[in-house]
């Protein structure tokens, strides 16, 4: 476990899962500048062990995150230069989450608001407790989502639902969030941790090569690709030369569960 200095997120490992936990429960995990700046480094550390196959992002104390820390607003939004510098740090953090080649699961309890939603959207999957609540609140503060954050929101829920959330800043519950595609699944609060662990294990049991390439292809499509390019075709051909393919085929023939090698 990494030492939790000044409320920075903590990192822990269990088997094939790395867990990154926002650790400012007294602030309902509001993101200050130090948290934003720590995320790219922690994500690199999370994926470093060869046995890590999935990363789970969660908040301590029963909430995911309530967004940016308003106590810093007088400093970070003091002028145009400080605002742009802060936006750059936020963008680097969410881009780092999105760029991780491993699957990243957001485990959402309690409140997930503003920048908290932006962070969850940068993850690949969002699994939520039945009592979780969501809001995209820049319009309540005279601010705006960045283009990248808005793109992730529209990718998840579509243009119409994204406009509704952005224009109103209204709170929605977990069932509604699942209905519009903001989250993948809803579980009873008492079952959330077990359900996330089960989903992570399913991912860990699959071929890490296949999962990483699937994520990479989805990313290409999300950024506008409509047909195979040279890189994607090469990946398709590469598959048959991997140890994962040999193990998967042997396991299928032997009617046993495959045991794929570490990354």
C-alpha angles and dihedrals in degrees: 000000000000116000111260101232116183094343096306118158116272128226127211136167133218117174109303094348128089115198121206111191127192102226111196099097092157087062093039085251096296109179115245124185092266091056093050091049093048097055102078091051094046092048090054089051092047094058097039100090110083091225093059110106103158137025123213118202118198143149128246124237100031100298131089098210136307095214133254118359105259091201087073096050096097089058105035093042096038093118142341094280095051090044093053091045091052091047089053092053092049092047092049091053097049092041089053090055092048092046097054105116091215122077113269120205122199109213103202123199127165116339123016107174139162110326087014088066089047090055092046090050090055088061120084098234131024117203115181142190116245091247095051117122130202136199136167100211114173091113090060089060101038090252134112141224114252118252090254092051091046091049091054090048094051091045088057103041107013129246100288097050090043091055091049092053094043097044097046106029086210123162118247129190127237097263091053091045089054092046093057095040099252089125132024103222142001124218134180108271092244091053099043098093093048091046093051090048089051092051090047090051092051088055092045091052092055125080107284088207092056094044094050092048091047089054091048093051092048088051090053091052092047089055094052108276111146101173139029115284128198093270095051092047090051090052090052091054093042090061095075091056096055129102087231092063092048091050093045092050093045091049092049091051092047092044092234135123111272119242103207119200123251118271 
